[in-house]
């Protein structure tokens, strides 16, 4: 049985909030609150996969210290823009 969209979005918001490092908690919580409700199924799939990545890698990708893997390039750029505001 597949997860209802509303439950899925709530789960991903919670996972965005409870990361391994505080910086990623703040970054991903702000992004999730601003964007997840409006994302399509494919974008939610990609964000869900991103949540499985290591926080230290995510932080380096979002801050531009290391280029993200190609599949996450657009999403990381979106997250980076959101925190730059």
N, C-alpha and C positions, 0 to 999 in steps of 0.2 A: 504494500500500500504506500502510495506517495504522500509526502508531507504537504499539508495545506500551505498555500503561499504565505498567509498571515503568520502561521507558526514558524515557517522557515525564516521569514524576515526577522521575527523576534529572536529566534535562536542565533542568527548571525549577528544581530545587534549585541546580544549578550556576549558572544565570543569575541566581538570587536572590543568590548569593554574590559574583558578579563584576559589580558595577554600576559606575557612573561616579563615585559619591561614597561615601566610607567609611560615612557614617551609614546610607545605604540598604543597603549590604552587610550591616551588622549587623541592621537592622530586618527586612529581607526574609529573611535567612538564618534568623533565629530563628523567624519566622512559618512559613516553608516547612518547617523541621524539625518544628515542632509540628503542622502542619495538613495538608500536602499528601497524605500517605498516606491520610487519611480522607476526602478530598474526592471528590465525585461528578464525573462527566464534565463536566457543565455548569459546575460551580464551577472545575474545572481549566481549561476553555476561557476563563473570565473572568480567572483569574489569569494565564494565558498571554498574554492580550491586555494585561493590566496591565503585564506585564514589558516590553512594547514602548513604554511611555510614558517620557517624559523624567524622569530622576532628580530634577531640581530641582522639577518639577511634583509628582511623587510625594511628595517630602519636604514640600512645602507642604500637600498634601492630608492626609497622615498626621498632621502636627503641628497641623492645624486652622487654618493661616494662610489657606488658600483652600479653599472648598468643592470637593469632587471632582465630576466629571461624574456625572450621575444613575446611569448604568449601574454605576459603581464604588462608589457610596455605601455599600452594605452591606459590601462587601469591605474598603474603607478603614476603616470603623468597626471591623471585626473585627481588622484589623492594628493599629489605634490602641489598642484594648483590650489586645491581646497585649503591646504594648510598655509599657503603663502598669503592668503587673503587676510 
